[in-house]
Amino acid sequence: MVFLVAGVILVGALGLLNLALSLAIVRRLRRQEEQRRVDPHAPSGPEVGTKLPTFSSPTLDGEVFASESLAGGAAALSFITTSCSACDEFVADMPEFASRTGLDDSRIVVVIAGEQGKARQMADRLDGLATVVFEEAPGDISSLYSITATPTTVIADADQYVTATHTGSKPALQALPA
């Protein structure tokens, strides 16, 4: 009889734990869905005319990237996530973007947020086109740049002032400073 009572209590506790975890997953999925429903015309990124926020972060190659290294020339910073289908299109369009802007891989920075394995796959497709910085989830760097939707590209001039922001897979190239 004691074993039966212990078994019922154990099954009940496991059921409650399962319920709590399921509710946490549902809450997270709802939050992600709300983020996906962001108005595509809503601003994402720092305001035009503001100075680029500074940060330093490890790249997927293990080197440390400092945003101050972008001073002295036009630059583009793009923010993507591993769970975004438009971000896959963005990665596919990156060769055209790099060739049309004339920026080399030290002037184009792509911040990939999400699952590291998928981020590595995306980064492999960006090899030679951009410096890739990784963050576990949209975190400190995305927050610093006020990123609310992905993909978002921020274009800056030589003095590190924002000249344009674009949400979507093909950034507006006419906003690139000469």
C-alpha positions, -999 to +999 in steps of 0.1 A: +000+000+000+029+024+008+044+018-026+010+025-043+007+059-025+043+068-033+037+058-069+005+080-072+024+109-056+053+105-080+030+103-110+011+134-098+044+154-093+056+144-128+022+155-142+025+189-125+061+193-138+050+184-173+022+209-171+045+237-159+070+230-187+042+228-213+029+262-202+064+277-203+068+264-239+034+278-250+042+312-234+076+313-253+060+303-286+033+330-282+061+356-275+080+345-306+048+346-327+041+382-315+076+391-326+070+376-360+039+397-364+058+429-361+047+455-387+073+453-415+071+491-417+077+496-380+112+510-372+138+484-364+173+496-356+188+529-345+174+562-358+190+577-389+216+604-379+225+587-346+260+574-338+264+536-341+264+520-306+297+504-298+302+468-288+328+440-289+319+404-293+334+371-303+329+360-339+320+324-348+357+319-356+366+328-320+382+362-327+370+393-310+352+419-332+351+455-320+326+478-337+351+507-335+370+489-363+343+501-387+354+538-383+369+554-414+346+539-440+311+531-449+298+499-432+267+477-430+256+458-400+229+432-405+209+414-378+194+380-386+181+350-366+183+313-373+145+309-370+136+335-396+127+323-432+134+358-446+168+356-430+176+326-452+167+347-482+189+375-468+219+351-466+213+340-502+212+376-513+244+386-495+267+380-525+247+405-546+246+430-517+284+428-511+292+432-548+268+461-553+280+480-523+317+473-529+322+467-492+346+439-482+341+414-454+357+437-428+330+464-436+300+441-435+290+426-402+263+401-397+250+394-362+233+360-361+211+352-331+197+318-323+208+282-323+246+279-328+246+249-352+222+267-376+242+299-372+274+281-383+256+268-414+245+304-422+280+317-414+295+292-438+274+307-466+287+342-456+324+332-456+344+359-474+314+382-476+310+394-440+323+392-405+299+371-385+292+377-348+270+353-329+247+358-299+227+330-282+193+347-287+184+382-297+204+396-269+227+424-259+238+435-294+203+434-309+190+453-279+218+479-281+208+485-318+170+485-310+164+456-334+127+446-333+125+426-366+148+405-387+165+408-410+174+444-403+204+461-420+219+493-406+241+513-429+266+538-415+290+564-429+328+567-422+321+587-390+299+558-377+266+577-381+236+558-392+226+568-428+198+542-433+181+512-417+162+486-437+140+457-426+138+429-451+160+407-472+172+433-497+185+465-481+180+498-499+213+503-516+206+540-525+211+549-489+247+537-489+271+567-485+296+573-512 
